[in-house]
Amino acid sequence: MKDLTMFLKVILYNKSFMWLLFFVNLLGTIYGYYWYGSQLAITEPKFYIFVPDSPTASLFFTIALLGWLLKKNWKLVEVLALITLVKYGLWAVVMNIWTYIETGSIGWMGWMLVVSHFGMALQAILYMPFYKFKWVHILIASIWTVHNDIIDYVFDQMPIYRSLDVYANQIGYFTFWLSIACILIAIYNYQKRSRLIS
């Protein structure tokens, strides 16, 4: 197991691989904003920033990756990347599998979303040793994350999954606690680093 961990680190922390990951995330982010085009077309402008959740999360990680490649730590971006990538990555996996259970089919696009969003969450966890954020950054990112939930489920701006519309209240409840769990991951990361430093 130790050998496997070392092997993964050699690959993951290799600069060439990180540049590849940067461009993959950049292209995925651009496609994600395109994918939200139909929902943004019926969205009031004041809510634009809160609607495309997943591409905004991957944008945060893309910027964080660029920082690491330039030997910089943009701490607020890093914690936003960690919290939102894990949150929306897992959220999309659950929603698409739930849709499959409800309808019996999600097509190749649905399964592509499951795989790509699980990858989003996974990469956020795998790069945890790179994060350098502090308490103030966690606080700001937490406010952003919970505020986004309020916009989605109080002001009805959640991503459109028509087959799951009837479960909007349950999805909102699930999403809130998923946000809390992801914030706790960020706190755990900070406390672990603090113990190592001290």
N, C-alpha and C positions, 0 to 999 in steps of 0.2 A: 504493500500500500504506500509506503514511504517513497519507493522508487517511482511509482505512478505519479505521486504528487510532484516530485522533482521534475519528472518528464513533462508534465503539464505546465509547470512554471517556466521551464526552458522555452516552450512554445509560446505560451500566453504572453510572456514578458519580453519576447523577442521584438526588436524595433520594427522589423519588416512585417511581422505578423500584425503588430499594432497599427501600422499604416494601412494594411489591408482591411483590418477591422474598422478603422476610421472611415474608409471609403464605402465599405458595405453599409455601415450605419448612416452615412450621409445620403447614399442612394435610397436606403430604406425610409429615411426621414422624408425625403422629397416625395417618394411614392405615397407615403402615409398622408401627407397633406393633400395630395391629389385625390386619394381615396375618400377623404372627408369632403371633397368638393360639393357633392350633392347636399350634404347636411349643412355646410356653410352657406349654400345658396339660399336656404330658408331660415338662416339664423340672423338675429339682430346683430348689427356690428359691435355693440357693446359686449357681446358674449363671444366674439371670434376667438379670443386668446384662450378661452376655457373649453372650447369644443373639441379640437383635435388632440385628445389626451395622449395617445400612444406616440404619434410623431413628435410631439413636444418633449415627451420623455426621452425618446431616442436622440432628439436634438441636444438635450442636456448632456447625454453621454458622449455624443460626437464631439461636443465642445470640450468636455473633460478629457477625452482621449487626446485631442489636439494639444491641450495643456500639458499632459504627461509627456507627449512626444517632444514638446518644446522645453521640457524640464521645469514646468510651472504647475502650481496647484491653485486652480480657481475654486476655492473651497465651497462657496455657495452653490456653484454649478454642480460640483461633485455630489453634495448631499441631495440636491434636487434630482440628479441622475439616479442615485441609489434608491431613494424612496419611490420615485415615480416609475422607474423601469421595472422594479419588482412588482409594484402595485398594478400597473396597467398591463404588464406582461402576464401575470397570473390571472388578472381580471378577464382578459380576452380569452385565455385558455378556458376558464370556467364558463364564460358566456357561450363560446362556440360549442363546447361539449354539451352544455345545457340545451342549446338549440338543437343539437343532434338528437338528444333524448326526446325533445318535444316533437320534432318533425321527422326524424328518421333519416335525415340527410343534410349535409352542409356543403357537399360538393368539394372539388379539389381546392377551391379558393378558401373555404372554411378550414380545411386541414392545413393549408399553407399558413393561415393566420395562427392556428394552434402552434405549429412548429416554430414560426418566426417569433411569436410573442413569448413562448417559453424560452427561446434563445435570448430574448431581451432581458428577461428576469435573471437568467443564468449568468450572463456576462456581467451584470451589475454585482452579483455575488462573487464571481471569480476574481474581480479586480478590487476587492475590498482592501487589500494591503496598500493600494495606491492612494486611498482617500486620506485627506489631512484636515477635514472640516472640524470645527469646534462647536460648543454649545449654542452660540448665537446663530450659527448657520443652520443648525438643526431646528431651532425655534422658528426662524424665518421660513424654512422649507415646510415645517409642520403647519404653519398658518396657511401657506399657499395650498398645501395638499387638502386640508379640511375645507378651506374656502372653495376650492374647486368642487368638492363633493356637494357643498351647499348649492353652488350654481347649477350643478348637474341635476340634483334631485329635488331641490326646492323650486328652481326656476325652469325645470324640465329641459335641460340641455344635455342630458345623457346621450351617449352614442346610440344610434337607432338599431334595435334588434326587434323587428316587428313581431316575431313569434313569441317574444318574451315580454311584450308590453304589459300584459296582465300581471306580471310579477314585479312591477316597478318598485313597489314599497320594499319587497324582500331584497331586491337587488341593491337598493339604496342602503338598507341596513347592512348587508354583506359588505358593500363597498366601504362604508364608514369604518367597520372593524378591520378590514384589510388595510386601510390607511393607517390605523393605529398600529397594526402589526409591523408595517413597513417602517414607521417612525421608530418603533422599538428596535428594529434591526440597525438603524442608523445610530441610535443611542448605544446599543451593544458594541458596535464598531468603534465608536469614540471611546467608550470606557475600556475596551480591550487595549487600544493603542495607548491610552493614558497609563494603564498598569505596566505596559511594556517599557514606557519611557521612564516611569518612576522606579 
